[in-house]
Amino acid sequence: MAKKRSFNHQKRNNYDKITTIQFLGVTQMPLKKIVMHWSAGGHNANSSDKRHYHEIVEGDGDRVGGDHLPEANNSTSDGHYAAHTRAFNTGAIGLSMAAMSGAKERPFSKGKYPITPVQLDVFVEMVAEYADTYNIDITRENVLSHAEVQITHGVKQNGKWDITWLPGMAKPGHPIEVGDHLREMIRAKQVEIFHEDAPIMAGLNMDKFSEKLASHIGEFLKSQKA
């Protein structure tokens, strides 16, 4: 059974999407995007992976937290954030699969550490959880792979091709097509986990939600002082 670090997500209902967060008199801009990666390393998360991504799924499906909370990427001006995507880190959560060391795009070789089926399944669930927690719509613009950033947002990424290959594919596909497939998987996982057919905030204990949100931001602010 894969180990997971979870936020204990609960559904939201009848509330507008968060536009700003006030904590201790400081206005925090919300996280608006999720960028999906593979690490180009082995199946175990290393210290570099933890510096660059907010959370990583290892080859056996274990989830490993990064060095920075997602809130660190609300602003990148202080230098204390997860630098996962060139010129595209502000307001963006970086999530990754530890995989694809030695892989080549052309001629294609998946290398000795390809994405594993269990790893992909846990990764999809993890992205679904983050999208739900931070009220991020699962669209091409907001939840996308590293390989899609240049195509979709025009921010040059120097030939990055993660994630254009998934288990079962004979060779890499077009970034948008593979991204669309991933988004379909993520949406389906949200339905499975959070029962999207139910009212969006049904049963939410707002006191617990507010307490959890304050705790996350408090941890972030403490990390900035360290």
N, C-alpha and C positions, 0 to 999 in steps of 0.2 A: 504494500500500500504506500503510495507516494505521500511524503510529508508535505504539508502546505502551511504557508504563513498567510492567514486570512484576516480580513478586516471585520469578519462577522457581519457581512453586508445585509441590510434590510431594505425593503422596497420603499420608494417614495411615492407620495400621492397628493394631488391637489396643491402642489407648491411650484412656483416658478423656478426655473433653473437659477442657480446661484450666480450672481454677477460679480460680487465682491464679498470678501470675508473680513469682518472687523474683529480683531483680537488684540486686547491690551492697547487699544487706541491706534493700531496699525492696520491700514487697509492692504489686504493681500489680494492680488488679482488671481482669478481662478486658473486652474490647469485646463487647457482647451483641447489638447491633442495627445494621442498616444502613438509613438513610433515603435514599430515591431522590428526586431533585429535577430540575427544569429551572431554569435560572438567571434566566429572564425577561430575558435580554440577547441580544446578537447571537451569531453562530456562533463567535466567538473568545473564549477565556477572558480576562477582564480582571483587574486587581489585586483588585477586590472579590470576584470569584469565587474567586480563590486564597486569600483570607483566610477565606472562609466554607465552602469544601468541601475535602475531603481529596484528591480528584482529580476532574477534569472531562474530558468528552469533547467535543471541538469538532465543528463541523458536518461537517468532512471526515473525521472518525474519529480524528484525532490525540488522544492522551491527554496531559493537562497536570497535573502534580502541584501540589497546593496548598501553602500556606505551612506547614501543620502536619502532622506525622505523625499517623496515626490514634491512636497511644498518647497524644497530648496530650489526648484526650477521655476518658481513663480517669478523670480528675478535672477539673472545670471551676472549682474554687474559686480557682485562681491567676490566672484571666483569660486564660491562654495556651492557647487551644484554637480549634477551628473552630466558630463559632456558626452552625450551619446550620438549626436548628429551634428554635422558641420553646419554652423550658422542657423540652427533650427532647434535650439534647446530651451529658449524662454517659453514658458507655458506648456512645455511638452514633457510627458512621461516617457521614459525609455525602458522598454521591457525586452528581454532577450532569451534565446535558447542557447545554452552552452553546446556548441556544435560547429561542424564544418571546417575544422582545421585541415589544411592541405587540399581542400576542395578547389576545383578549377571550373570556371564558367565555360571556356572554349579551349580545346575540346573538353566536354564535360567529364568531370570526375567528382564523385561525392566524397572522396577521401576516406580516411579511416574512422572519422567521427561524424557520420551523417546524423541528421535529425532523426530521432526514433519516434515510432508511433505513439508510445506512452508520453513522451516528452511533448509532442505536438498537442495531444489531447489536454494535458495539464496546462500548457501554454494558452490554448484557446480559452479554457476556463478562467485562467488568471486575467487575461485581457478583458473578458466579459465582466469580471468582478471590478476591475479598475474603472472601466467605462461606466458601470452602474454607480460606483462610489462617488466618482467625480462628475457625474451628469454629463458625460461626453457622448454625443450622438455617434453612432457607428456609421460613418459616411466615408467616402473616398478622401475627403478633405481633412477629416478629424482623426480617423483611426487608419493608419497606413503603414506600409512597410518602408524600410530605409530606401529600398530601390524605387519607391514611388515618389519620394520627396521631390526630386528634381523634376520629374514629369508633371506632378500635380501642382507644386508650389513654385517651380522655377528656381529653386535654390540648389546650386551645383553641388554634387556629392562625389565627384571624382570616381565614377565607375562602380559605385557600390551596387551589389546585386543581391543583397539579402532583403527580402526573402522571395526568391523566384523559383525555388525548388522545394518540394515537399515529398515525404515518403510516398512511394507509388508512382512518381513521375519518372519518365525515362530520361528527361533532360529539363533544364530550366525553361520556364514559360515566360510570357510577357509579364512585366511587373504588375500592371493593372489587372490582368486576368487572374493571376495568382492572388493578388490582393483582394479581389472581389470574392474569390473562393474562401479566403480566410475570414472575410467579413460575414459571409453567409454562415460559416461555422460558429463565429462569435455570437451572432444574433440568435442562432438556434440554441446555443449554450445558455444565453440569457433567459430564453423562454423556459428552458429546462430547470435552471436554478431559481429564477425569480418569478416564474409564472406570470408572464407578461399579459395574459388575458385577464388577470385580476386588476382591480384599481391600483394605480401606481403607488400610492403611499399607504395602502391598506395595512393596518396593524403596526405602523411605525410608532415607536416610543420616542418622541422628539427630545425628551430630556436625555435619554441615553445617546441619541444621535449627536446632540449638541456637546455632550460630555466627551464623546469619542473624537469629534472634530477638534475641540479645544485641546485635547490631549495630543493629537497629531501635530497641531500648530505649536503647542508648547514645546514638544520635543525638537521641532525644527528651530525655534528661536534659541533654545538652549545650545543646539549644535552650532549656531552662528557665533555664540559667545565663547565657545571652547577654543 
